[in-house]
Amino acid sequence: MEFSAACDRYVSAQTPFPSRLRVKPIQGAPGVFEMTWSFAGPDGRATWDWTEVQVADDAGGTVQMPAVRWRRIGDHGIFRQP
C-alpha cells in the first residue's frame, strides 16, 4: 500500500519517492525505474515504467489513468535488460 500511495503522490505532484522504498530511475534507460528489497537475501529487485490504462468514469465513459507496468522481477541480473 505504501508503494501505491507513493505512486499517486508522484503522479499528482512529482513528489519524490520516500527513500525507504528504494525507488530510483535507472541510468541509461529513460523512463524506467528500479526498486530493491531484502539485501540479506534473496536478492529482490524489480524494474517498472509508467503506462496509461483506460478505466470507467462515473459518467459511463472512460478516462486514461497512469499505471505501473512491471517489466522485470528477480535478482541483480534483471538490470542487463531492464
N, C-alpha and C positions, 0 to 999 in steps of 0.2 A: 504494500500500500504506500509506503514511503516513496518508492520509485515513481509510482503513478502520480502522486501529488507533486513531486518534483518536476515531472514532465509537464504537468498542467501549468505550473508556475513558469517553466522555461518557455512554453509556447505563448503564454499570455503576456509575459513581460521580459523575456530573455533573461530571467533570473538564473544565475549560475547554479549548477547542481551542488548540493551540500558535499563537502569533501568526504564525509563518512560513506557516501555511496560509491566513491572511487569511479566516477564517470568523467571521461575526458575525450576530446576529439583525437582521432588517430592521425598522426603526422603522415603526410603523403597520400592520404585517402580522404579528399574533401567530402564533407557531409556525413562521414562515418564516425561513430562514437564507439568507445570501448568501456567496459566495466569489468571489475575483477572482484573476486571474493575468495575467502579461505586460502590465505597464503600458507597455512600449516599443512594443507592437503585435504582433499585433492585440489589441484591447481584449477580453480574455476575462473573462466573468462568468457566474455561474450562480446560480439560486435553487433551494432544495430544502426539504422538510419531512420530518418523521418519519411513518411509517405502520407498520402491522404486517402481516406475511405469515405464512401457515401453512407450517410445514416439518415434515418427518417426524422423529420422535424414534426413539431406539434400541429402543423397545418396540413399534414398528409403528403408533403413533398419530401425532398431530400436535400441535404446540405453536405458539403465537403468538410471533413474534420481531420485534423492531424492525428497520426497514429505511429506507433513504433513498429518497425519491421525488423524482426530479429534476423540477422544474417548468418552468424556462426556462433556456436556454443561449444566449448570444450576446454582444452588446455592451451598452453602458450603457442602451440602450433597453429592456432587459428589466425595468427597475425601474418602468416605468409601470404594469405589471400583474404584480407578482411572483408 
